[in-house]
Amino acid sequence: MKLFNQGGAVGSTLSYAGLIEKIEILRSTLRWASRLERADIEKLLKQATTLRDEVMQLSHKERFVQAAVAEPAEPEPAADLGPRERRQALLERSFIFEGTFGDNPKLLEALEIAEKAAPTHLPVLIDGESGTGKELMAKVIHANGSRTDKPFISVNCGAIPENLIESELFGHKKGAFTGAASDRRGKFESAHTGTIFLDEIGELPLTGQVKLLRVLEAHEIQRVGSDETISVDTRIVAATNRDLRRLSEEGKFREDLFYRLSVIHVTLPPLRERRDEIALLVAFFGDEAAGSLKRRPVKLTPRLRDFLMNYAYPGNIRELRNLMYRVSCLAGDTADLEHLPQDIRPRAAGPALVAGGVAAAGGVDATTATSLSEAKRAASDEAERAFLERGLHEVGGTVAELARRFDMNRSHLQMLLKKHGIHSKDFRHQAAQGGKAG
């Protein structure tokens, strides 16, 4: 069998990358061939691997020669693209991803890695804090690959009891253990020709890690209680919120499995590093919740919107989504702070001054803040409130005069006064009392 016409040179019409991709497809096809003897398959795979290495060497040599004789290259235009343009470029290249992914540069970098990895069959490891959208990213990779019309099977490794992991992943034969009343296919068989998503892979015990490593190496499984090997062609995408490299150094995660899984490594930043996305996500989940609840999208008061824009979101996107569903359900036409969960709801702002300054909106001042972002927000609110109170005092509580003096829209000024619980009539009363005393 001839894999490549070695008598002819590699033409310029076929790129090295395209040729290597064809070789990889051939190698993958040979690996699952059923009409050839195993020895013949191994021989052909070895030839394909040798050819791939030779093509890679030719590619490197040609690029070296071209670089040596070429004029200094102009910077690629893509390097100058802003976040919105990069996002639009992904869409124009027919890269499919959910609207919940925004314009954050770190996130766009992760999407661009996913775009390049999706058409291949390489394992992908996605890491990031809980709730950052790791399963969504796995589905994006699956949807943009060659297996998009094949099964996508999701497995939460942290939710499976240790004694059932092997049965859950690889299946079992009838009578293999107490309760095994019939043969059962495992998740890997169910995902054959498709993608298996192994969530919380860092929770997989060492015994399960050994079995998984064998699947990655041999592309074969054995059901519990059976000696028969079953070939599986399954693309593996794993996810974790833990530091697998550190766990491997501590002996809690197999180092060889870590390197097998992380051929392509994608990191999703937490929502607190993607604050430019929060407004997009609030609108997206607000519309989603309205559709689910069959009602109009809920309106947000300025102070609730301010809270949502500045909250730390320890639960990331998942927490934001849940908050939007909650306020959409509990509120009527308009949602306010009172519709938030009690444990994150800011304390009611008091109208009185506190020692040495002004109470911050939400009842938190810079000295009692529990995070840097909260302290910054509190300090900003204190300064804003003090500014408004000083202005009202100077104009005798006349809002129209204050708006004219500060060149502000009157309705916007009224909104700020309402946000801080400031009543202009109190200042008019103070001015009247001062006039009588004079």
Protein Blocks (a to p, Z undefined) as FASTA:
>chain_A
ZZbdfkbccdfklcfklmmmmmmmmmmmmmmpckbcfklmmmmmmmmmmmmmmmmmmmmm
mmmmmmmmpccddddfklmpcfklmmmmmmmnopacdfkbcfbfklmmmmmmmmmmmmmm
cdcddeddehilpmmmmmmmmmmmmklmpccddddfklpcfklmmmmmnopaehkaghia
bccddfklmmgoiacddehkllpcfklmmmmmmmmmnopacdehiabdcddddddddddf
bdfklmmmnopacfklmmmmmmpacddddfklmmmmmmmmmmmmmmmmmmmnopaddddd
fklmmmmmmpgolnlmmlmmmmmmmmmmmpmkbccfklpcfklmccdddfbdcehiacde
hhiafklpcbfklmmmmmmmmmmmmmmmmmmmmnnopaklmmmmnopafklmmmmmmmno
pafklmmmmmmmmmmmZZ
